Amino acid sequence: MKVLIDSNVYISIINEEEISHFESLKLLEELKSQKAKLFTSNYVISE
């Protein structure tokens, strides 16, 4: 499975005060357990 990660996920993982922080961490762990290939774009990085 290939998954495109958007900036909101990165921000939620880094910032513990974000409402979706724990949901993002849980999502990341789920994707890791499924051995998903994570991708992002240059546009996300430039944000």
PQR file of N, CA, C, O and H, with PARSE charges and radii, in Angstrom:
ATOM      1  N   MET A   1       0.842  -1.167   0.000 -0.4000 1.5000
ATOM      2  CA  MET A   1       0.000   0.000   0.000 -0.0000 2.0000
ATOM      3  C   MET A   1       0.897   1.242   0.000  0.5500 1.7000
ATOM      4  O   MET A   1       1.912   1.286   0.695 -0.5500 1.4000
ATOM      5  N   LYS A   2       0.516   2.227  -0.771 -0.4000 1.5000
ATOM      6  CA  LYS A   2       1.207   3.514  -0.818 -0.0000 2.0000
ATOM      7  C   LYS A   2       0.290   4.579  -0.221  0.5500 1.7000
ATOM      8  O   LYS A   2      -0.906   4.619  -0.508 -0.5500 1.4000
ATOM      9  H   LYS A   2      -0.308   2.191  -1.336  0.4000 1.0000
ATOM     10  N   VAL A   3       0.877   5.448   0.623 -0.4000 1.5000
ATOM     11  CA  VAL A   3       0.080   6.464   1.300 -0.0000 2.0000
ATOM     12  C   VAL A   3       0.790   7.807   1.187  0.5500 1.7000
ATOM     13  O   VAL A   3       1.975   7.928   1.497 -0.5500 1.4000
ATOM     14  H   VAL A   3       1.849   5.416   0.857  0.4000 1.0000
ATOM     15  N   LEU A   4       0.046   8.808   0.741 -0.4000 1.5000
ATOM     16  CA  LEU A   4       0.568  10.167   0.670 -0.0000 2.0000
ATOM     17  C   LEU A   4       0.271  10.860   2.000  0.5500 1.7000
ATOM     18  O   LEU A   4      -0.884  10.958   2.412 -0.5500 1.4000
ATOM     19  H   LEU A   4      -0.917   8.710   0.489  0.4000 1.0000
ATOM     20  N   ILE A   5       1.319  11.338   2.663 -0.4000 1.5000
ATOM     21  CA  ILE A   5       1.173  12.012   3.949 -0.0000 2.0000
ATOM     22  C   ILE A   5       1.176  13.517   3.720  0.5500 1.7000
ATOM     23  O   ILE A   5       2.102  14.066   3.123 -0.5500 1.4000
ATOM     24  H   ILE A   5       2.258  11.259   2.328  0.4000 1.0000
ATOM     25  N   ASP A   6       0.131  14.173   4.203 -0.4000 1.5000
ATOM     26  CA  ASP A   6      -0.013  15.615   4.046 -0.0000 2.0000
ATOM     27  C   ASP A   6       0.534  16.327   5.279  0.5500 1.7000
ATOM     28  O   ASP A   6       0.810  15.696   6.300 -0.5500 1.4000
ATOM     29  H   ASP A   6      -0.621  13.727   4.689  0.4000 1.0000
ATOM     30  N   SER A   7       0.686  17.623   5.176 -0.4000 1.5000
ATOM     31  CA  SER A   7       1.306  18.414   6.241 -0.0000 2.0000
ATOM     32  C   SER A   7       0.545  18.332   7.565  0.5500 1.7000
ATOM     33  O   SER A   7       1.162  18.372   8.630 -0.5500 1.4000
ATOM     34  H   SER A   7       0.462  18.135   4.347  0.4000 1.0000
ATOM     35  N   ASN A   8      -0.769  18.219   7.516 -0.4000 1.5000
ATOM     36  CA  ASN A   8      -1.531  18.170   8.770 -0.0000 2.0000
ATOM     37  C   ASN A   8      -1.140  16.973   9.631  0.5500 1.7000
ATOM     38  O   ASN A   8      -1.185  17.058  10.858 -0.5500 1.4000
ATOM     39  H   ASN A   8      -1.271  18.187   6.652  0.4000 1.0000
ATOM     40  N   VAL A   9      -0.760  15.870   9.013 -0.4000 1.5000
ATOM     41  CA  VAL A   9      -0.331  14.696   9.773 -0.0000 2.0000
ATOM     42  C   VAL A   9       1.010  14.965  10.437  0.5500 1.7000
ATOM     43  O   VAL A   9       1.191  14.643  11.611 -0.5500 1.4000
ATOM     44  H   VAL A   9      -0.723  15.801   8.016  0.4000 1.0000
ATOM     45  N   TYR A  10       1.950  15.547   9.708 -0.4000 1.5000
ATOM     46  CA  TYR A  10       3.251  15.878  10.292 -0.0000 2.0000
ATOM     47  C   TYR A  10       3.090  16.840  11.465  0.5500 1.7000
ATOM     48  O   TYR A  10       3.701  16.652  12.518 -0.5500 1.4000
ATOM     49  H   TYR A  10       1.803  15.808   8.754  0.4000 1.0000
ATOM     50  N   ILE A  11       2.282  17.850  11.284 -0.4000 1.5000
ATOM     51  CA  ILE A  11       2.081  18.845  12.340 -0.0000 2.0000
ATOM     52  C   ILE A  11       1.430  18.201  13.561  0.5500 1.7000
ATOM     53  O   ILE A  11       1.818  18.481  14.695 -0.5500 1.4000
ATOM     54  H   ILE A  11       1.786  18.003  10.429  0.4000 1.0000
ATOM     55  N   SER A  12       0.456  17.351  13.334 -0.4000 1.5000
ATOM     56  CA  SER A  12      -0.224  16.694  14.442 -0.0000 2.0000
ATOM     57  C   SER A  12       0.709  15.765  15.217  0.5500 1.7000
ATOM     58  O   SER A  12       0.605  15.656  16.439 -0.5500 1.4000
ATOM     59  H   SER A  12       0.141  17.123  12.413  0.4000 1.0000
ATOM     60  N   ILE A  13       1.596  15.112  14.526 -0.4000 1.5000
ATOM     61  CA  ILE A  13       2.539  14.209  15.197 -0.0000 2.0000
ATOM     62  C   ILE A  13       3.530  14.994  16.047  0.5500 1.7000
ATOM     63  O   ILE A  13       3.847  14.591  17.166 -0.5500 1.4000
ATOM     64  H   ILE A  13       1.681  15.200  13.534  0.4000 1.0000
ATOM     65  N   ILE A  14       4.010  16.094  15.530 -0.4000 1.5000
ATOM     66  CA  ILE A  14       5.022  16.888  16.231 -0.0000 2.0000
ATOM     67  C   ILE A  14       4.427  17.687  17.387  0.5500 1.7000
ATOM     68  O   ILE A  14       5.032  17.788  18.454 -0.5500 1.4000
ATOM     69  H   ILE A  14       3.752  16.422  14.621  0.4000 1.0000
ATOM     70  N   ASN A  15       3.243  18.252  17.173 -0.4000 1.5000
ATOM     71  CA  ASN A  15       2.642  19.150  18.163 -0.0000 2.0000
ATOM     72  C   ASN A  15       1.664  18.378  19.048  0.5500 1.7000
ATOM     73  O   ASN A  15       0.575  18.014  18.603 -0.5500 1.4000
ATOM     74  H   ASN A  15       2.751  18.170  16.306  0.4000 1.0000
ATOM     75  N   GLU A  16       2.049  18.132  20.286 -0.4000 1.5000
ATOM     76  CA  GLU A  16       1.212  17.374  21.213 -0.0000 2.0000
ATOM     77  C   GLU A  16      -0.075  18.101  21.585  0.5500 1.7000
ATOM     78  O   GLU A  16      -1.001  17.473  22.099 -0.5500 1.4000
ATOM     79  H   GLU A  16       2.933  18.428  20.647  0.4000 1.0000
ATOM     80  N   GLU A  17      -0.155  19.387  21.343 -0.4000 1.5000
ATOM     81  CA  GLU A  17      -1.354  20.157  21.666 -0.0000 2.0000
ATOM     82  C   GLU A  17      -2.421  20.097  20.568  0.5500 1.7000
ATOM     83  O   GLU A  17      -3.546  20.555  20.768 -0.5500 1.4000
ATOM     84  H   GLU A  17       0.597  19.897  20.925  0.4000 1.0000
ATOM     85  N   GLU A  18      -2.072  19.540  19.427 -0.4000 1.5000
ATOM     86  CA  GLU A  18      -3.044  19.387  18.340 -0.0000 2.0000
ATOM     87  C   GLU A  18      -4.129  18.391  18.754  0.5500 1.7000
ATOM     88  O   GLU A  18      -3.845  17.386  19.407 -0.5500 1.4000
ATOM     89  H   GLU A  18      -1.158  19.168  19.264  0.4000 1.0000
ATOM     90  N   ILE A  19      -5.351  18.677  18.373 -0.4000 1.5000
ATOM     91  CA  ILE A  19      -6.479  17.802  18.711 -0.0000 2.0000
ATOM     92  C   ILE A  19      -6.272  16.390  18.156  0.5500 1.7000
ATOM     93  O   ILE A  19      -6.626  15.405  18.803 -0.5500 1.4000
ATOM     94  H   ILE A  19      -5.581  19.493  17.843  0.4000 1.0000
ATOM     95  N   SER A  20      -5.706  16.302  16.977 -0.4000 1.5000
ATOM     96  CA  SER A  20      -5.556  15.001  16.315 -0.0000 2.0000
ATOM     97  C   SER A  20      -4.193  14.344  16.568  0.5500 1.7000
ATOM     98  O   SER A  20      -3.808  13.427  15.844 -0.5500 1.4000
ATOM     99  H   SER A  20      -5.417  17.103  16.452  0.4000 1.0000
ATOM    100  N   HIS A  21      -3.465  14.803  17.583 -0.4000 1.5000
ATOM    101  CA  HIS A  21      -2.126  14.271  17.857 -0.0000 2.0000
ATOM    102  C   HIS A  21      -2.145  12.757  18.042  0.5500 1.7000
ATOM    103  O   HIS A  21      -1.422  12.043  17.347 -0.5500 1.4000
ATOM    104  H   HIS A  21      -3.778  15.549  18.172  0.4000 1.0000
ATOM    105  N   PHE A  22      -2.954  12.264  18.961 -0.4000 1.5000
ATOM    106  CA  PHE A  22      -2.970  10.828  19.250 -0.0000 2.0000
ATOM    107  C   PHE A  22      -3.541  10.022  18.092  0.5500 1.7000
ATOM    108  O   PHE A  22      -3.110   8.894  17.852 -0.5500 1.4000
ATOM    109  H   PHE A  22      -3.541  12.844  19.526  0.4000 1.0000
ATOM    110  N   GLU A  23      -4.495  10.580  17.381 -0.4000 1.5000
ATOM    111  CA  GLU A  23      -5.047   9.895  16.208 -0.0000 2.0000
ATOM    112  C   GLU A  23      -3.974   9.746  15.128  0.5500 1.7000
ATOM    113  O   GLU A  23      -3.890   8.711  14.468 -0.5500 1.4000
ATOM    114  H   GLU A  23      -4.845  11.496  17.576  0.4000 1.0000
ATOM    115  N   SER A  24      -3.162  10.777  14.954 -0.4000 1.5000
ATOM    116  CA  SER A  24      -2.091  10.733  13.952 -0.0000 2.0000
ATOM    117  C   SER A  24      -1.026   9.714  14.332  0.5500 1.7000
ATOM    118  O   SER A  24      -0.524   8.987  13.474 -0.5500 1.4000
ATOM    119  H   SER A  24      -3.230  11.618  15.490  0.4000 1.0000
ATOM    120  N   LEU A  25      -0.681   9.659  15.612 -0.4000 1.5000
ATOM    121  CA  LEU A  25       0.284   8.657  16.071 -0.0000 2.0000
ATOM    122  C   LEU A  25      -0.252   7.247  15.859  0.5500 1.7000
ATOM    123  O   LEU A  25       0.475   6.355  15.423 -0.5500 1.4000
ATOM    124  H   LEU A  25      -1.088  10.249  16.309  0.4000 1.0000
ATOM    125  N   LYS A  26      -1.525   7.056  16.171 -0.4000 1.5000
ATOM    126  CA  LYS A  26      -2.155   5.748  15.986 -0.0000 2.0000
ATOM    127  C   LYS A  26      -2.171   5.366  14.506  0.5500 1.7000
ATOM    128  O   LYS A  26      -1.896   4.219  14.152 -0.5500 1.4000
ATOM    129  H   LYS A  26      -2.116   7.781  16.525  0.4000 1.0000
ATOM    130  N   LEU A  27      -2.494   6.331  13.649 -0.4000 1.5000
ATOM    131  CA  LEU A  27      -2.501   6.091  12.206 -0.0000 2.0000
ATOM    132  C   LEU A  27      -1.114   5.691  11.714  0.5500 1.7000
ATOM    133  O   LEU A  27      -0.975   4.748  10.935 -0.5500 1.4000
ATOM    134  H   LEU A  27      -2.717   7.263  13.937  0.4000 1.0000
ATOM    135  N   LEU A  28      -0.098   6.404  12.168 -0.4000 1.5000
ATOM    136  CA  LEU A  28       1.273   6.094  11.768 -0.0000 2.0000
ATOM    137  C   LEU A  28       1.665   4.686  12.192  0.5500 1.7000
ATOM    138  O   LEU A  28       2.281   3.958  11.413 -0.5500 1.4000
ATOM    139  H   LEU A  28      -0.211   7.170  12.801  0.4000 1.0000
ATOM    140  N   GLU A  29       1.322   4.294  13.403 -0.4000 1.5000
ATOM    141  CA  GLU A  29       1.626   2.937  13.873 -0.0000 2.0000
ATOM    142  C   GLU A  29       0.893   1.885  13.045  0.5500 1.7000
ATOM    143  O   GLU A  29       1.454   0.838  12.722 -0.5500 1.4000
ATOM    144  H   GLU A  29       0.822   4.885  14.035  0.4000 1.0000
ATOM    145  N   GLU A  30      -0.350   2.166  12.707 -0.4000 1.5000
ATOM    146  CA  GLU A  30      -1.130   1.242  11.876 -0.0000 2.0000
ATOM    147  C   GLU A  30      -0.491   1.072  10.494  0.5500 1.7000
ATOM    148  O   GLU A  30      -0.381  -0.041   9.980 -0.5500 1.4000
ATOM    149  H   GLU A  30      -0.805   3.017  12.969  0.4000 1.0000
ATOM    150  N   LEU A  31      -0.075   2.188   9.909 -0.4000 1.5000
ATOM    151  CA  LEU A  31       0.560   2.132   8.595 -0.0000 2.0000
ATOM    152  C   LEU A  31       1.891   1.381   8.656  0.5500 1.7000
ATOM    153  O   LEU A  31       2.228   0.628   7.742 -0.5500 1.4000
ATOM    154  H   LEU A  31      -0.164   3.092  10.326  0.4000 1.0000
ATOM    155  N   LYS A  32       2.637   1.590   9.732 -0.4000 1.5000
ATOM    156  CA  LYS A  32       3.896   0.866   9.908 -0.0000 2.0000
ATOM    157  C   LYS A  32       3.652  -0.632  10.032  0.5500 1.7000
ATOM    158  O   LYS A  32       4.397  -1.428   9.461 -0.5500 1.4000
ATOM    159  H   LYS A  32       2.363   2.201  10.474  0.4000 1.0000
ATOM    160  N   SER A  33       2.623  -1.022  10.765 -0.4000 1.5000
ATOM    161  CA  SER A  33       2.328  -2.444  10.947 -0.0000 2.0000
ATOM    162  C   SER A  33       1.907  -3.098   9.637  0.5500 1.7000
ATOM    163  O   SER A  33       2.101  -4.299   9.448 -0.5500 1.4000
ATOM    164  H   SER A  33       2.018  -0.375  11.229  0.4000 1.0000
ATOM    165  N   GLN A  34       1.332  -2.310   8.735 -0.4000 1.5000
ATOM    166  CA  GLN A  34       0.930  -2.827   7.423 -0.0000 2.0000
ATOM    167  C   GLN A  34       2.050  -2.695   6.394  0.5500 1.7000
ATOM    168  O   GLN A  34       1.880  -3.047   5.227 -0.5500 1.4000
ATOM    169  H   GLN A  34       1.174  -1.334   8.889  0.4000 1.0000
ATOM    170  N   LYS A  35       3.205  -2.179   6.845 -0.4000 1.5000
ATOM    171  CA  LYS A  35       4.365  -1.976   5.979 -0.0000 2.0000
ATOM    172  C   LYS A  35       4.035  -1.117   4.761  0.5500 1.7000
ATOM    173  O   LYS A  35       4.494  -1.367   3.647 -0.5500 1.4000
ATOM    174  H   LYS A  35       3.343  -1.893   7.794  0.4000 1.0000
ATOM    175  N   ALA A  36       3.218  -0.092   5.021 -0.4000 1.5000
ATOM    176  CA  ALA A  36       2.838   0.842   3.963 -0.0000 2.0000
ATOM    177  C   ALA A  36       4.045   1.695   3.580  0.5500 1.7000
ATOM    178  O   ALA A  36       4.891   2.005   4.419 -0.5500 1.4000
ATOM    179  H   ALA A  36       2.845   0.111   5.926  0.4000 1.0000
ATOM    180  N   LYS A  37       4.110   2.060   2.334 -0.4000 1.5000
ATOM    181  CA  LYS A  37       5.148   2.966   1.858 -0.0000 2.0000
ATOM    182  C   LYS A  37       4.595   4.384   1.955  0.5500 1.7000
ATOM    183  O   LYS A  37       3.588   4.719   1.331 -0.5500 1.4000
ATOM    184  H   LYS A  37       3.423   1.808   1.653  0.4000 1.0000
ATOM    185  N   LEU A  38       5.269   5.203   2.747 -0.4000 1.5000
ATOM    186  CA  LEU A  38       4.804   6.568   2.987 -0.0000 2.0000
ATOM    187  C   LEU A  38       5.506   7.535   2.056  0.5500 1.7000
ATOM    188  O   LEU A  38       6.721   7.474   1.869 -0.5500 1.4000
ATOM    189  H   LEU A  38       6.087   4.931   3.255  0.4000 1.0000
ATOM    190  N   PHE A  39       4.722   8.425   1.478 -0.4000 1.5000
ATOM    191  CA  PHE A  39       5.235   9.419   0.551 -0.0000 2.0000
ATOM    192  C   PHE A  39       4.742  10.794   0.952  0.5500 1.7000
ATOM    193  O   PHE A  39       3.743  10.932   1.658 -0.5500 1.4000
ATOM    194  H   PHE A  39       3.735   8.474   1.629  0.4000 1.0000
ATOM    195  N   THR A  40       5.446  11.797   0.499 -0.4000 1.5000
ATOM    196  CA  THR A  40       5.005  13.171   0.638 -0.0000 2.0000
ATOM    197  C   THR A  40       5.412  13.896  -0.643  0.5500 1.7000
ATOM    198  O   THR A  40       6.048  13.306  -1.517 -0.5500 1.4000
ATOM    199  H   THR A  40       6.258  11.686  -0.074  0.4000 1.0000
ATOM    200  N   SER A  41       5.053  15.148  -0.753 -0.4000 1.5000
ATOM    201  CA  SER A  41       5.404  15.876  -1.960 -0.0000 2.0000
ATOM    202  C   SER A  41       6.267  17.079  -1.607  0.5500 1.7000
ATOM    203  O   SER A  41       6.362  17.472  -0.444 -0.5500 1.4000
ATOM    204  H   SER A  41       4.537  15.627  -0.043  0.4000 1.0000
ATOM    205  N   ASN A  42       6.884  17.647  -2.607 -0.4000 1.5000
ATOM    206  CA  ASN A  42       7.679  18.864  -2.415 -0.0000 2.0000
ATOM    207  C   ASN A  42       6.806  20.008  -1.915  0.5500 1.7000
ATOM    208  O   ASN A  42       7.272  20.867  -1.167 -0.5500 1.4000
ATOM    209  H   ASN A  42       6.807  17.328  -3.552  0.4000 1.0000
ATOM    210  N   TYR A  43       5.548  20.021  -2.324 -0.4000 1.5000
ATOM    211  CA  TYR A  43       4.629  21.073  -1.891 -0.0000 2.0000
ATOM    212  C   TYR A  43       4.373  20.985  -0.388  0.5500 1.7000
ATOM    213  O   TYR A  43       4.286  22.009   0.291 -0.5500 1.4000
ATOM    214  H   TYR A  43       5.169  19.323  -2.933  0.4000 1.0000
ATOM    215  N   VAL A  44       4.255  19.775   0.126 -0.4000 1.5000
ATOM    216  CA  VAL A  44       4.043  19.597   1.555 -0.0000 2.0000
ATOM    217  C   VAL A  44       5.276  20.052   2.324  0.5500 1.7000
ATOM    218  O   VAL A  44       5.147  20.718   3.351 -0.5500 1.4000
ATOM    219  H   VAL A  44       4.325  18.943  -0.425  0.4000 1.0000
ATOM    220  N   ILE A  45       6.432  19.716   1.862 -0.4000 1.5000
ATOM    221  CA  ILE A  45       7.663  20.110   2.537 -0.0000 2.0000
ATOM    222  C   ILE A  45       7.837  21.630   2.523  0.5500 1.7000
ATOM    223  O   ILE A  45       8.311  22.209   3.500 -0.5500 1.4000
ATOM    224  H   ILE A  45       6.537  19.175   1.028  0.4000 1.0000
ATOM    225  N   SER A  46       7.458  22.267   1.430 -0.4000 1.5000
ATOM    226  CA  SER A  46       7.626  23.720   1.341 -0.0000 2.0000
ATOM    227  C   SER A  46       6.612  24.467   2.216  0.5500 1.7000
ATOM    228  O   SER A  46       6.818  25.641   2.523 -0.5500 1.4000
ATOM    229  H   SER A  46       7.073  21.796   0.636  0.4000 1.0000
ATOM    230  N   GLU A  47       5.526  23.806   2.620 -0.4000 1.5000
ATOM    231  CA  GLU A  47       4.547  24.455   3.495 -0.0000 2.0000
ATOM    232  C   GLU A  47       5.188  24.716   4.817  0.5500 1.7000
ATOM    233  O   GLU A  47       4.547  25.259   5.717 -0.5500 1.4000
ATOM    234  H   GLU A  47       5.359  22.853   2.371  0.4000 1.0000
TER
END
